[in-house]
Structures are given as C-alpha cells and as structure tokens.
Amino acid sequence: MGERGQQESGPRDPHGGGEVSATDYSDALARGLAVLAAFDADHQLLTQADLARQLGLSRATVRRTVLTLQHLGYLEAEGRSYALSPHILRVAESYLTSNVISTVLQPACDKLSEHLDASCSVAVLDGEDAVMIARAVPNRMIATGSGVGFRVPAHRSALGSVLRANLNQSPSATERAEKHPIDRRSMTKVRDDGFSYVAHEVEVGFHSVAVPVHRWDGRVVAAMNVGATLEQLPPEAMTGPVLDALRTCAAELRTRLV
C-alpha cells in the first residue's frame, strides 16, 4: 500500500489514542519524525535509498524530507549518507527542561547514587519501552550509551514492570497481558508489593530494584530504580536497605511533584 493508501486508512495514535482524523493529521510532519527515528546505534549513517526502503516511502518523498531536515539543521550530510546532528538535542533539551518531573528528579538521582554508590535512574513509559529521563552513576562507573534517553524493554526491566503495573497501557500491551495470566499476575504483584526486583535485566550479573514515583495527588508519574552488579550489592541488600532508601526518596519527592 502506498503513501496515499496509508493516509486514507486513518493513521493511528501510537500511544493508544485510536485513529486520528485525516484532516487533523500532517503526513509531512509524520514523515519527518519517522526519518529522525530511523537513526539509532545500529543505523548511524543512512542514505536516502536506505531510508526509503526502511520506511516504505518513495525516493522523491524521502529526498524532500531529508533535505528539509538538513536545511533545518537536524541532519548532516556525510558523502551520500546522512547522520543526526547535535541540533537534534534541542528537542530533548526542551522536554527535559520543561518537564518538572525530570528537573526535580535529577538532583534526587544524583544524591541517591552518591549515597548508595550505585546507579540511579528515573524512567517514564513510552509505548513498549521504559525511557530514562534522569540518570546518575558513581564516578567510577562508565555510562556510555546508557544515559538520559536510553531505553529498556518495559516487559523485562524493573523500571518497566513498575510503570506497566501502575500506568494505563497501550491497547496492544493490555491485550497481551490479558492473554497471558502469568504476566497479569506479575503486574498485580508488583502493584501490590510497591516495587519490582529484576536480575540480569540489561546484562548478566546486573540487577536492580525499582519503585513508583507519585506526584502530590497520588498518581504514578514515573519509576525510580537503583542498579548494581551482584558482587557490588547482593540481592538481600538490594531488596533491603536499598529498597528502603528508594522508598524514602520517593516519599520525599511526592510533595514536590505537582
């Protein structure tokens, strides 16, 4: 199906809002964002042909979109290929500086990380992923590729488990949970316990514990975790004093999140 057919079928809100009216939908903007999202760690350089093939768009459409993004400063040409430019960080900066959750929680992450000598992260749910909006690590740790904006699959991470258990899910996630009683029971347990502990979630030998972060009215707006290697902090410490410290921090933050 071509681009015209995609428009007539009614675009869907990727975050579960249902179909969007064609008169209220900008195909050009959607294509531009799709081009930007095509770049990642495994696709740092893409040609127009690569983008057309990956996104299912015509070469002419991709050419117009790419040249517009290059003119606006979001893409840089490297020979016949293109890469994201540092200008793209302005978009992330706007979110991080305008979102009270991230601006309040970053200092809390810094303090908790220093106190426990372990990594501390805050994440929100974005579709099927938990995405970091605040992150702090001990000075001795290298956090290359795992800072703000880093994503982990929500279904297999402590942060994601807390978010999925406490926030409204996308239709696909809800449908999947309803079909799998084990997953449904797991989320119910996380919600009842008030925390999630997961080992080997990102890499072997690494584990973390996460708790929900509530705003002043009790609504869960994010999840906060502490992570470390099994040698650095044993499981009994992670689900004992570390969990206590996380809960204390989350309780202190509640009155500041409005």
Stockholm file with secondary structure:
# STOCKHOLM 1.0

chainA/1-258         MGERGQQESGPRDPHGGGEVSATDYSDALARGLAVLAAFDADHQLLTQADLARQLGLSRATVRRTVLTLQHLGYLEAEGRSYALSPHILRVAESYLTSNVISTVLQPACDKLSEHLDASCSVAVLDGEDAVMIARAVPNRMIATGSGVGFRVPAHRSALGSVLRANLNQSPSATERAEKHPIDRRSMTKVRDDGFSYVAHEVEVGFHSVAVPVHRWDGRVVAAMNVGATLEQLPPEAMTGPVLDALRTCAAELRTRLV
#=GR chainA/1-258 SS CCHHHHHHTCCEETTTTEECCGGGCCHHHHHHHHHHHTCBTTBSSEEHHHHHHHHTCCHHHHHHHHHHHHHHTSEEEETTEEEECGGGHHHHHHHHHHCHHHHHHHHHHHHHHHHHTSEEEEEEEETTEEEEEEEECCTTSCCTTCSTTCEEEGGGSHHHHHHHHHSCCCHHHHHHHHHCHHHHHHHHHHHHHTCEEEESSSSTTEEEEEEEEECTTSCEEEEEEEEEETTTSCHHHIIIIIHHHHHHHHHHHHTTCC
#=GC SS_cons         CCHHHHHHTCCEETTTTEECCGGGCCHHHHHHHHHHHTCBTTBSSEEHHHHHHHHTCCHHHHHHHHHHHHHHTSEEEETTEEEECGGGHHHHHHHHHHCHHHHHHHHHHHHHHHHHTSEEEEEEEETTEEEEEEEECCTTSCCTTCSTTCEEEGGGSHHHHHHHHHSCCCHHHHHHHHHCHHHHHHHHHHHHHTCEEEESSSSTTEEEEEEEEECTTSCEEEEEEEEEETTTSCHHHIIIIIHHHHHHHHHHHHTTCC
//
